[in-house]
Amino acid sequence: MKNYIFLFVLVLSTFGLNAQKTNFSYLDVYDLQYVSDPQISPNGDWVVYRRMGFDIMEDKATGNLWMVKSDGSQHQKLTSREESESNATWSPSGNQVAFTSNTDEGSEIFVFWIGSGKIAKISQLPFSPSSLTWSPDGKQLAFSMNVEKAPPVLAKMPKKPKDAKWADSPRITDRLYHEADGRGYIAPGFNHIFTIPSSGGAVRQITSGDYHHRGTLSWSADGKQIFFSGNRNEDWEYDFRNSEVYTVNVDDGSIKALTERNGPDTNPVVSPNGKYIAYIGFEDKVQAYQVRQLHVMNSDGSNKHVISNTLDRGVSNIVWNAKSDGLYFSYDNNGNSKIAHISLSGKVDELADNIGGTSIGRPYAGGSFTVSKGGTIAFTQTRPEYPSELAILGPKGKTPSKITALNIALLDYKNLGKVEEVWYKSTFDQRDIQGWVVYPPDYDPNKKYSFLVENHGGPILNYGDRFSAEMQLYAANGYIVFYPNPRGSTSYGEEFGNLLFNNYPGEDYNDVMDGVDYCISKGIAHEDQLFVTGGSAGGIMSAWMIGKNNRFEAAVVAKPVMNWISKTLVADNYFGYANSRYPGQPWENFEGYWKFSPLSLVGNIETPTMVLVGMDDLRTPPSEAKQLYHALKLRKVETVLVEIPGASHGIANRPSNLITKIAHTLAWLDKYKKPIE
């Protein structure tokens, strides 16, 4: 059905029947497509990527693998299969692509031969594989997969009579981490590393023990060892912030730890010459935010040292260059994601910016890149005008070339809101604070528009100059949208991000309100037409703002934390708050947790407020949203509660839920909106 809609739009545009541009609308979300996880061939000729879109009938995101020449020619679907495909990875010779895909029996490993175009399923697995990695000789594939473990049994029940309709057996767990938002209950088991011949054959389990072995896998140059990150400490459940780099012998399964400090050491990658291992991590100082640094050590674990210590930004997605004398990596700076190269001596050269566009709902960081042996980079590129497209940067290039245009039949005929970057001073300490303003299509500066503050989640995340369906839909409905990166946001350094340590919400509130006042001073916003919304940490900030002042005409508080004491012990990540967010556990620091709970300010709220939450949210459970709604009802403040069935914390995971969230937000705000003057 979706393809028919796409072709219909294409035909109209071809014959000039859609020449009049229209504003971005709800159903346009279903026609958006974007690039994810590009993988460039070793010689740089081809790029395989996952082409993502939304199925209007199944109401979900789907992805198939496509391939294109690095000059943009010969753009084609990799296989004729219509099942979900992902995790593409090139063989060392560049003659094959391994990937995973859904089957009637579950997710399996497939291999595609470039020369013949033939495809084969080479596995028959009980659970979904991840972290596919070719051995250096191309004869084996390593991957990670869950291995079941029986749940604890506390009591032996009598055998039920034949055909009796007894209740289901109880679900029993004795694990610290036993549920996850968007996933629900986690069945007992551990992830282990396996190998399989690349031509198909027997699967061998390489690791053992009641520990998780997952994430990036990297083979040694001789193919005898696999490097990975994990935590095999005896108290690993409670030592959850810690991880080490290990090596496992492929033949006998013997494991050796190469790092030993307190903190996360992750994403080990072996250099092409086999001499070094690069990895990401930091020495844990137990604080709200720490920059992840790039480390290098010898392959035997000796000579560990940081090479990115001159860059006060978090490092991710590390890739060795072909000469083994430096690495490519990505990082966020001032709300923009970038690719850079760093030498082993620590010299950093920025290569490309505007990475991302894979977060369709809101303008969060994301995206990825890959590098050929010759240094050609393929990456996901975004701007506020379009979600991620495939871009190529040659080894000596200065300007990337965008080689796909997946949304040309849609966005070329849509009138999008202009996005403008703004900087202003914090009145608290004169720090520079960054934000963006999205103007309605056909904005007239001589008219007064309603002004909507949209607070980001995290809170230790960042918004940026990236495409956002949500911001565009608000703008299309006549709102000027302001989204800031107050203190605590990433991409401004460790000190800036850590300002929320034992202080959240704190002066980040001042930063947001200073942005509102800045926009008023510039004539962009007006005191009698202010609105506010936000989800998760953005919901916390929105609730905090209307508890601190009554300047807003209406608010929509989405999936908030209202009471840190109650939230902390019922959320799926209940074990992760003490000391890194607030000192001690809630029963040890009742006053401290309550001090930063928006519920403590609920007696001040006079703003008409919609409260919105997913009914399956395990991160900020519905009980938190209900505390705000019930308090406002008792105080006879105008309020309504919107609960979205089947939605977890990631409400936007289903397109219809994203639309539901935005439509209800606009319906509530429009009740209190004044006509454009």
C-alpha positions in Angstrom: 0.0 0.0 0.0 2.8 2.4 0.9 4.5 1.8 -2.5 1.2 2.8 -4.3 1.0 6.0 -2.3 4.6 6.8 -3.1 4.0 6.1 -6.8 0.9 8.2 -6.8 2.8 11.2 -5.4 5.6 10.6 -7.9 3.2 10.6 -10.8 1.4 13.8 -9.7 4.8 15.6 -9.3 6.0 14.3 -12.7 3.0 15.8 -14.5 3.1 19.1 -12.6 -0.2 18.4 -10.8 1.4 18.9 -7.4 3.3 22.1 -8.2 1.7 24.0 -5.4 3.6 23.3 -2.2 1.7 22.3 0.9 2.7 22.2 4.5 4.1 19.1 6.1 1.2 16.9 7.5 0.6 13.9 9.7 0.4 11.3 6.9 3.6 12.6 5.3 5.4 10.9 8.2 4.5 7.5 6.6 6.2 8.6 3.3 9.5 9.6 4.9 12.5 7.4 4.1 16.0 7.6 5.5 19.5 6.0 5.3 20.8 3.9 8.2 24.0 2.0 8.8 26.0 2.5 5.6 28.8 0.0 4.9 31.4 0.9 2.2 33.2 -1.9 0.4 37.0 -2.4 1.1 37.9 -0.9 -2.3 35.4 2.0 -1.9 33.4 1.2 -5.0 30.1 0.2 -3.4 28.0 1.1 -0.4 25.4 -1.1 1.2 23.0 0.6 3.4 19.7 0.0 5.2 16.8 1.9 3.6 14.3 2.7 6.3 10.7 3.7 5.9 7.3 3.3 7.6 4.7 0.7 6.7 1.3 2.4 6.9 -0.6 -0.9 7.1 1.6 -2.5 9.8 2.3 0.8 11.5 6.0 0.2 12.1 9.4 1.1 10.8 10.9 -1.4 8.2 14.2 -1.6 6.6 15.7 -3.4 3.5 19.3 -3.4 2.3 20.2 -1.4 -0.8 23.4 -0.9 -2.6 24.8 2.0 -4.7 28.0 2.9 -6.4 30.0 5.5 -4.5 29.5 7.9 -7.4 25.7 7.5 -6.9 25.1 5.3 -9.9 23.6 1.8 -10.0 21.3 2.3 -7.1 19.5 -1.0 -6.5 17.9 -3.2 -3.9 20.4 -5.8 -2.6 18.0 -8.8 -2.6 14.5 -9.5 -3.8 13.4 -10.4 -0.3 10.8 -8.2 1.4 11.6 -9.2 4.9 13.5 -6.8 7.3 17.2 -6.9 6.7 20.0 -5.3 8.8 23.6 -5.6 10.1 25.3 -5.7 6.7 29.0 -6.2 6.8 31.5 -6.7 3.9 33.9 -9.6 3.7 37.6 -8.7 3.7 37.9 -9.4 0.0 34.8 -7.3 -0.8 33.2 -10.2 -2.7 30.4 -11.0 -0.2 28.1 -9.2 2.2 26.8 -10.9 5.3 23.6 -9.7 7.0 20.8 -10.7 9.2 17.2 -11.0 8.2 13.8 -12.1 9.5 12.5 -15.5 8.6 9.4 -17.5 9.7 11.7 -19.2 12.3 13.3 -15.9 13.5 16.3 -13.8 12.6 19.1 -15.7 10.6 22.4 -15.0 9.0 22.5 -14.6 5.2 25.4 -14.1 2.7 25.1 -12.2 -0.6 27.7 -12.8 -3.4 28.4 -9.6 -5.2 29.5 -11.2 -8.5 26.6 -13.5 -9.0 23.9 -11.7 -7.0 23.0 -15.0 -5.3 22.0 -15.2 -1.7 22.0 -18.0 0.9 20.8 -18.5 4.4 23.7 -20.0 6.3 22.3 -20.4 9.8 19.5 -22.0 11.8 19.7 -20.2 15.2 17.4 -20.3 18.3 17.8 -16.6 18.9 18.7 -13.4 17.0 22.4 -12.9 16.1 24.1 -9.5 16.5 27.5 -8.0 16.0 28.3 -9.9 12.8 32.1 -9.8 12.2 34.2 -11.5 9.4 37.4 -13.2 10.3 40.5 -11.8 8.5 40.7 -14.7 6.0 36.9 -14.5 5.3 36.3 -18.1 6.3 34.3 -17.5 9.5 31.8 -15.1 11.0 31.7 -14.2 14.7 28.5 -13.1 16.3 26.8 -12.6 19.7 23.6 -14.5 20.6 21.6 -15.1 23.7 21.8 -18.5 25.5 18.8 -19.4 27.7 19.0 -20.0 31.4 16.3 -21.6 33.5 14.5 -19.2 35.9 14.6 -19.9 39.6 12.1 -22.3 41.1 10.9 -21.6 44.7 8.1 -24.1 45.1 7.1 -27.4 43.5 3.4 -27.1 42.4 1.1 -30.2 42.3 0.4 -31.5 38.8 -2.8 -30.0 37.4 -5.6 -32.4 36.3 -5.9 -33.1 32.6 -7.7 -30.3 30.8 -7.9 -28.2 33.9 -7.9 -24.5 33.4 -5.5 -23.4 36.1 -3.9 -19.9 36.2 -0.5 -19.4 34.6 2.6 -20.2 36.6 4.1 -17.2 38.5 7.0 -15.3 36.9 10.0 -15.5 39.3 13.2 -13.5 39.0 16.2 -13.0 41.3 18.1 -10.7 38.9 18.9 -7.0 39.4 18.1 -6.2 35.8 15.0 -8.1 34.7 12.9 -5.7 32.5 13.6 -3.1 29.9 11.5 -0.4 28.4 10.3 -1.3 24.9 11.2 -4.9 25.6 9.3 -5.8 28.7 10.3 -8.8 30.8 13.8 -10.1 30.0 13.9 -13.8 29.8 16.8 -15.3 31.8 19.9 -15.9 29.8 23.3 -14.6 28.8 24.8 -13.4 25.5 27.8 -15.4 24.3 30.1 -15.2 21.3 29.8 -17.8 18.5 31.4 -18.6 15.2 30.0 -20.1 12.0 31.8 -20.9 8.7 31.0 -18.2 6.2 29.9 -20.9 3.8 27.5 -22.3 6.4 28.0 -25.2 8.8 28.1 -25.9 12.5 27.8 -23.1 15.0 30.4 -23.1 17.8 30.0 -21.3 21.2 33.3 -19.6 22.1 32.5 -18.0 25.5 30.9 -19.5 28.6 29.9 -18.6 32.1 27.0 -16.5 33.5 28.2 -13.2 32.0 27.2 -11.2 29.0 29.6 -11.1 26.0 28.2 -8.6 23.5 28.9 -5.4 21.6 31.7 -4.8 19.1 33.7 -7.9 18.2 37.1 -7.6 16.6 39.3 -10.4 15.3 43.1 -10.5 15.8 45.1 -10.2 12.6 45.9 -14.0 12.7 42.3 -15.0 13.3 43.1 -16.8 16.5 41.5 -14.4 19.0 38.4 -12.2 19.3 38.4 -9.0 21.3 35.2 -7.9 23.0 34.0 -5.8 26.0 32.1 -7.2 29.0 32.1 -7.5 32.7 33.2 -10.9 34.1 33.7 -9.6 37.6 32.1 -11.7 40.4 29.8 -8.8 41.4 29.1 -7.8 37.8 25.3 -7.2 38.4 26.0 -4.4 40.9 29.2 -3.3 39.1 27.1 -2.3 36.1 28.9 0.9 35.1 32.2 -1.1 34.7 33.4 -3.1 31.8 36.7 -4.4 30.5 38.3 -5.3 27.2 38.9 -9.1 26.9 40.3 -11.5 24.4 39.0 -15.0 23.9 40.9 -17.8 22.2 38.8 -19.0 19.3 40.1 -22.6 19.6 39.9 -23.3 23.3 37.7 -20.5 24.7 40.3 -19.2 27.2 39.6 -15.6 28.2 42.1 -12.9 29.3 41.2 -9.4 30.6 43.3 -6.7 29.0 42.0 -3.7 31.1 41.3 -3.5 34.8 40.3 0.0 35.8 37.0 1.1 37.4 34.9 2.4 34.5 33.6 1.4 31.1 36.1 0.2 28.5 34.2 -0.7 25.3 34.2 -1.1 21.5 37.7 -2.7 21.1 39.0 -2.5 17.5 42.2 -4.2 16.3 44.4 -2.2 14.0 45.0 -3.6 10.5 48.6 -4.5 11.3 47.5 -6.3 14.4 49.8 -4.3 16.7 47.2 -2.1 18.5 43.8 -2.2 20.0 41.8 1.0 20.2 38.9 1.3 22.6 36.6 3.9 24.2 36.1 4.6 27.9 37.0 6.6 31.0 38.0 6.2 34.6 34.7 6.4 36.5 34.6 9.5 38.8 30.9 8.8 39.7 29.2 11.8 38.3 26.3 12.7 36.0 28.3 12.9 32.8 31.8 12.0 31.7 33.4 12.3 28.3 34.2 9.0 26.6 37.8 9.1 25.5 39.7 7.2 22.8 42.4 4.9 24.1 45.1 2.8 22.4 47.1 -0.1 23.8 49.3 -2.8 22.4 47.5 -6.1 21.4 48.8 -7.8 24.6 47.3 -5.1 26.8 50.4 -3.1 27.5 51.1 0.6 27.0 47.6 1.9 27.6 47.2 5.6 26.9 44.6 8.2 25.9 45.0 9.9 22.5 42.0 12.1 22.6 42.7 14.0 25.8 42.9 17.4 23.9 39.3 17.0 22.7 36.7 17.7 25.4 34.0 15.8 23.5 32.7 12.2 23.7 34.2 9.9 21.1 32.2 7.1 19.3 32.3 4.9 16.1 36.0 4.4 16.0 37.6 3.0 12.7 41.3 2.4 12.1 42.9 3.9 9.0 44.6 1.4 6.6 48.1 2.4 7.8 47.3 1.7 11.5 48.7 5.2 12.4 45.4 6.8 13.2 41.7 6.4 13.5 38.4 7.9 12.3 35.8 8.7 14.8 32.6 10.7 15.4 31.7 13.2 18.0 29.1 15.9 18.8 30.0 19.6 19.0 27.5 22.4 19.6 24.5 20.2 18.6 26.1 19.0 15.4 27.6 15.5 14.8 31.0 15.3 13.1 33.6 12.9 11.7 37.2 13.5 12.4 40.6 11.7 12.1 43.0 11.5 15.0 46.7 10.4 14.7 48.3 8.2 17.3 50.0 11.3 18.6 46.6 13.0 19.2 46.4 15.4 16.3 42.7 15.9 15.4 41.4 16.9 11.9 37.7 17.5 11.3 36.6 15.9 8.1 32.8 16.2 7.8 29.8 17.5 9.8 26.0 17.1 9.6 25.9 13.4 10.5 22.6 12.1 11.6 19.0 12.2 10.6 18.0 8.7 11.8 15.9 10.1 14.7 12.9 11.0 12.7 10.7 12.4 15.5 12.9 14.9 17.2 16.3 16.4 16.3 18.5 14.1 18.4 22.1 13.0 17.5 22.6 9.7 15.7 23.8 8.4 12.4 26.9 6.5 11.5 29.8 6.3 9.0 32.1 3.7 7.4 35.5 4.0 5.7 37.1 2.1 2.9 40.7 1.0 2.9 41.6 4.0 0.6 40.0 6.4 3.0 36.7 7.1 1.3 34.0 7.8 3.9 30.3 7.0 3.5 28.0 8.5 6.1 24.4 9.5 7.0 24.0 13.2 6.3 21.1 15.4 7.5 20.0 19.0 7.6 16.8 20.5 9.0 15.4 20.1 5.5 15.8 16.4 5.2 16.3 13.2 7.2 19.5 11.1 6.6 20.7 10.6 3.1 23.9 8.8 2.0 26.9 11.1 1.5 30.4 10.3 0.3 33.7 12.1 1.1 36.7 11.1 -0.9 40.1 10.6 0.8 41.3 14.0 -0.2 37.9 15.6 -0.5 36.9 18.8 1.3 33.1 18.8 0.5 31.0 15.6 0.8 28.7 14.6 -2.0 25.1 13.6 -1.2 24.4 10.7 -3.5 20.9 9.7 -2.5 17.6 11.7 -2.5 15.1 9.3 -1.0 12.5 12.0 -0.2 12.6 14.1 -3.4 9.0 13.1 -4.4 7.8 14.2 -1.0 9.8 17.0 0.5 10.3 18.9 -2.8 6.6 19.6 -2.7 6.4 20.5 1.0 6.8 24.0 2.5 8.9 23.3 5.6 9.6 25.7 8.4 12.9 27.5 8.4 15.3 26.5 11.2 17.5 29.3 12.7 20.3 28.9 15.2 20.4 31.3 18.2 22.9 31.9 21.0 22.2 33.8 24.2 23.7 34.4 27.6 22.6 32.6 30.8 21.6 35.2 33.5 22.8 32.8 36.1 26.5 32.7 35.2 26.8 34.3 31.7 27.5 31.0 29.9 26.7 30.9 26.2 23.6 28.8 25.6 22.6 27.5 22.2 19.1 26.9 20.8 17.2 26.8 17.5 14.0 28.5 16.4 11.7 26.9 13.8 9.4 29.3 12.0 6.1 28.5 10.5 6.0 28.1 6.7 5.4 31.5 5.1 6.4 33.2 8.3 5.6 36.9 8.4 7.8 38.8 10.9 5.2 41.6 11.1 2.7 39.2 12.7 2.5 37.7 16.2 2.6 33.9 16.4 2.2 31.5 19.3 5.6 30.5 20.7 6.2 26.8 21.8 9.2 25.7 23.9 10.1 22.1 23.2 12.4 20.7 25.9 14.7 17.7 25.0 15.0 14.5 26.9 17.9 12.9 28.6 18.7 15.3 30.1 22.2 14.4 29.1 21.6 14.4 25.3 21.5 17.1 22.7 19.2 18.6 20.1 20.7 20.1 17.0 20.3 21.3 13.4 18.8 18.1 12.2 15.6 17.1 10.5 12.6 16.7 12.9 9.1 15.7 11.8 7.7 16.7 15.2 9.1 20.3 15.0 7.9 20.7 11.4 4.4 19.6 12.3 4.2 22.1 15.2 5.5 24.8 12.8 3.1 23.8 10.1 0.3 24.4 12.6 1.3 28.0 13.2 3.7 27.8 16.1 7.2 29.2 16.3 9.1 26.4 18.0 12.1 27.0 20.2 14.3 24.1 21.2 17.3 24.8 23.4 20.3 22.9 24.7 20.5 24.1 28.4 23.3 23.1 30.7 23.5 19.3 31.1 23.3 18.9 27.4 26.1 17.0 25.6 28.3 18.4 22.8 29.6 21.3 25.0 32.2 19.4 27.0 32.3 17.4 30.3 32.0 20.4 32.7 28.9 21.7 30.9 27.2 18.3 30.9 28.1 17.6 34.5 26.5 20.8 35.8 23.4 18.7 36.6 25.3 16.5 39.0 23.3 16.5 42.3 21.5 19.5 40.8 18.7 18.4 38.5 16.5 20.2 37.7 18.7 23.2 38.5 19.9 26.2 36.6 19.0 24.4 33.4 15.6 25.9 34.1 17.1 29.4 34.0 18.8 28.6 30.7 15.5 27.7 29.1 13.7 30.7 30.5 16.6 32.9 29.4 16.0 31.6 25.9 12.4 32.5 26.1 13.2 36.1 27.3 15.9 36.4 24.5 13.3 35.5 21.9 10.9 38.0 23.4 13.5 40.7 23.2 14.0 39.9 19.5 10.3 40.1 18.8 10.2 36.4 18.0 8.1 35.5 21.0 5.4 37.4 22.9 4.6 37.3 26.6 0.9 36.5 26.1 1.4 33.7 23.7 3.9 31.3 25.4 3.4 27.5 25.4 5.6 24.6 26.6 6.0 20.9 26.1 8.6 18.2 26.2 9.0 14.5 26.9 10.9 12.4 29.4 13.5 14.8 30.8 11.8 17.4 28.7 8.6 16.5 30.5 10.4 17.0 33.8 11.6 20.4 32.7 8.1 21.3 31.4 6.5 20.4 34.8 9.3 22.2 36.6 8.7 25.4 34.5 5.0 25.6 35.1 5.7 24.9 38.8 8.1 27.8 38.9 6.1 30.4 37.0 2.7 31.0 35.4 3.9 32.7 32.2 2.6 29.9 29.9 -0.9 29.8 28.4 -0.9 26.0 28.3 1.5 23.0 28.7 1.8 19.4 27.6 3.9 17.4 30.0 4.8 14.1 28.3 6.1 10.9 30.1 7.6 12.9 33.0 9.2 12.0 36.3 7.2 13.8 39.0 8.5 12.1 42.1 12.1 10.9 42.1 11.5 8.8 45.2 8.7 6.8 43.6 10.2 6.7 40.1 13.6 5.5 41.1 12.5 2.2 42.6 9.9 1.3 40.0 11.6 2.2 36.7 13.5 -0.4 34.6 16.7 1.4 35.4 16.0 1.8 39.1 19.5 0.6 40.0 21.3 3.4 38.2 20.5 6.6 40.0 22.1 6.6 43.4 25.2 8.8 43.6 25.5 9.5 39.9 22.3 11.6 39.9 21.7 12.3 43.6 23.7 11.2 46.7 22.6 7.9 48.1 19.4 5.9 47.7 16.0 7.5 48.1 15.6 6.1 51.7 19.0 7.6 52.6 18.4 11.0 51.0 14.6 11.6 51.1 14.9 15.4 51.3 17.4 15.5 48.4 15.3 13.4 46.1 12.1 15.4 47.0 13.8 18.7 46.5 14.3 18.0 42.8 10.9 16.4 42.3 8.5 18.5 40.2 5.7 17.2 42.4 7.1 19.4 45.2 6.0 22.5 43.1 2.6 21.2 42.0 0.8 23.5 44.5 2.0 26.4 42.4 0.7 25.3 39.1 -2.0 27.3 37.5 -1.2 26.5 33.8 -3.8 24.4 31.9 -1.9 21.1 31.5 -2.2 18.0 29.4 -0.4 15.0 30.8 0.6 12.3 28.3 2.3 8.9 28.7 2.6 5.5 27.1 0.7 2.8 28.9 3.7 0.4 28.6 6.3 2.9 29.7 8.8 1.2 32.0 11.3 4.1 32.1 9.0 6.9 33.4 6.0 4.7 34.4 2.4 5.9 34.0 2.2 6.2 37.8 4.4 9.2 37.5 2.2 11.0 35.0 -0.9 10.1 37.1 0.7 11.8 40.1 0.7 15.1 38.2 -2.8 14.6 36.7 -4.4 13.6 40.0 -2.7 16.5 41.8 -4.1 19.0 39.3 -7.5 17.4 39.4 -7.6 17.7 43.2 -6.6 21.4 42.8 -9.2 22.0 40.1 -6.5 23.1 37.6 -7.6 22.5 34.0 -6.0 19.2 33.0 -6.5 16.0 31.0 -4.7 12.7 31.0 -3.8 11.0 27.7 -2.6 7.4 27.9 -1.4 5.8 24.7 -2.1 2.0 24.5 0.8 -0.2 23.6 3.4 2.6 23.8 6.6 2.3 25.7 8.8 5.3 26.6 9.8 5.5 23.0 6.3 6.6 21.9 7.6 7.5 18.4 8.6 3.9 17.7 5.2 3.4 16.0 4.4 6.2 13.6 0.7 6.3 14.6 1.8 6.9 18.2 4.1 9.7 17.1 1.1 11.3 15.3 -1.2 10.7 18.3 1.3 12.5 20.6 1.6 15.5 18.3 -2.1 15.7 17.4 -3.2 15.6 21.0 -0.5 18.1 22.0 -1.7 20.5 19.3 -5.4 20.0 20.2 -4.7 21.0 23.8 -2.5 24.0 23.0 -4.9 25.2 20.3 -7.6 25.5 23.0 -5.6 28.4 24.5 -4.0 29.7 21.4 -4.7 33.3 20.2 -5.3 34.1 16.6 -2.3 35.3 14.6 -2.2 39.0 14.8 
